[in-house]
Amino acid sequence: MEGTAAAVRGRTSLPAAALALALAVTACGAGGGSREAGDAKPSPSSAEEGTGGSAARKAAGRERLEAAAFEAGGTAASYSVSPVTEEPLWDLMEYRADRAECQPLVSLAAGAVDDDPVAEVHREVELDDFGLDGGPTGRGVAVQLRSYGPGGAARVLSALRKAGTECAGGFTEERVLAEAVYRSVEPVEEPEAGDEAVAYRLRIEDVKDAELVLTEYLTVVRSGSTTLSFRLEALSPDDPGPVPDDLVRAQWEAFEKSGAGA
């Protein structure tokens, strides 16, 4: 079980079979598991008092994002979308960067940067099957749509660019029971969508075996006051490749069609 545990880090909501295995290996001490990027739960006060004002405004913002998000249980490009639309099970755990400027690479939820989202929605996309016969090979992408107050989304992208530069040499992600060392943060080609975009390749040591380095990809697109975030993770130590262009394009087109950015 130790070998499998070393390969399991999953922040995203995995397919049912994968989730069961991930929970089992976590019990064996893998130390893995958070949400999209270790998003810390906002306090009740920040949820009501943060950028975005009233609960009614938040509800309206969420409704617009829901209309722009992939259909739960449907398909996105050629990929399957999980029917689960709530924040992943891993949300129960808080992951924080040891340096504040690196936090946007770990999390974009409330408290990650100076601007909290007014509203956000979550989707999980499965890029390929979970191979029980050949070991854990499933790749998944956590997709988050977040809206902000005036200027907030632009400041989020600015914070991400700063993190990509100042944290390029690595940093430490502090978890509930362990620490994960980011060895490097490398820019990769960003998609041609929205007003601006950033994309990074993250190389992270496994919490049980520093010789095993796992790879994640983070792509964030901004359109006006909204960000579209894509975090790709895999259950295999092999480089899973960047967030697929057709997946980003499908979400961008759905967003534009919905008019959520108007």
C-alpha positions, -999 to +999 in steps of 0.1 A: +000+000+000+029+024+006+038+026-031+003+036-040+001+060-012+031+078-025+014+085-058-018+098-043-020+135-035-054+143-049-068+177-041-097+174-065-129+154-061-119+121-077-142+096-095-160+074-070-136+044-072-106+067-071-120+086-041-125+053-022-089+043-028-076+078-020-093+078+013-079+043+020-044+052+013-047+085+032-055+064+062-022+046+056-004+079+060-001+094+025-008+129+040-026+139+007-058+157+001-072+192+001-095+210-022-089+227-055-058+243-041-061+239-004-088+266-001-092+277+035-128+279+047-139+315+052-153+324+085-191+331+087-183+368+091-160+370+061-186+351+040-212+378+048-190+409+051-163+403+024-162+419-010-196+415-026-218+428+002-252+413+008-263+376+007-287+385-020-259+399-042-239+367-035-268+345-045-274+365-077-237+362-085-237+325-079-267+321-101-249+338-130-218+316-125-239+284-124-254+293-157-219+297-171-204+265-156-204+231-172-235+210-167-231+188-137-232+152-148-228+162-184-198+165-207-172+192-213-155+190-247-151+152-247-147+148-209-171+137-182-182+163-156-189+150-121-225+153-109-212+167-076-213+205-076-204+211-039-169+219-028-148+188-026-144+166+004-109+179+007-122+213+016-123+202+052-085+205+053-066+238+053-035+241+032-014+273+035+018+285+019+046+293+043+051+326+024+020+349+019+031+359-016+029+322-027-006+316-014-024+322-047-006+292-061-021+271-033-056+287-031-078+313-047-106+310-022-116+336+004-085+347+024-060+337-003-055+373-015-067+407-006-099+404-026-124+377-016-147+364-043-183+376-043-195+342-055-180+310-068-190+277-083-171+244-085-170+216-111-148+185-114-139+171-148-125+137-154-100+136-183-096+098-184-107+067-165-094+055-132-075+023-142-079-002-114-060-029-133-031-007-143-029+013-111-042+048-104-038+068-137-069+090-136-064+127-143-089+153-131-093+190-134-109+212-107-127+241-124-137+271-104-156+302-116-153+332-093-166+367-095-152+397-077-159+433-068-145+462-089-109+456-098-107+424-077-102+399-105-074+419-121-057+421-087-060+383-084-041+379-117-015+403-106-010+383-074-007+351-094+020+367-116+039+379-086+037+345-071+050+329-103+080+351-101+088+353-064+080+316-057+097+302-088+124+286-067+099+268-045+081+271-012+064+249+014+027+241+016+017+236+052-010+210+056-030+196+085-006+168+093+023+173+069+042+197+047+046+195+009+076+211-007+071+229-040+104+225-059+096+248-087+069+270-103+074+273-141+053+294-165+038+275-194+019+287-224-013+304-214-046+301-234-058+328-257-090+336-239-104+364-218-087+397-210-056+380-196-044+346-185-016+329-166-005+292-165+020+274-144+036+240-140+041+230-104+066+204-093+058+191-058+076+165-036+054+137-023+050+142+015+061+106+022+090+103-003+110+134-013+124+114-043+090+112-058+081+145-075+045+150-087+033+175-113+003+197-113-008+225-137-027+257-129-044+279-155-064+310-146-083+331-172-097+365-163-127+381-181-137+414-165-146+408-129-146+370-132-118+343-131-120+309-146-095+286-128-084+251-139-061+229-117-051+196-132-039+168-109-033+131-115-030+099-094+002+090-113+037+103-107+041+108-144+038+143-158+000+145-167+005+173-192-011+207-191-047+216-188-062+206-222-069+235-245-102+221-256-114+220-220-104+256-214-120+266-247-152+248-238-155+266-205-146+300-220-173+296-248-199+285-222-190+315-201-193+339-231-226+323-243-242+327-208-235+364-207-222+360-171-194+384-178-216+412-190 
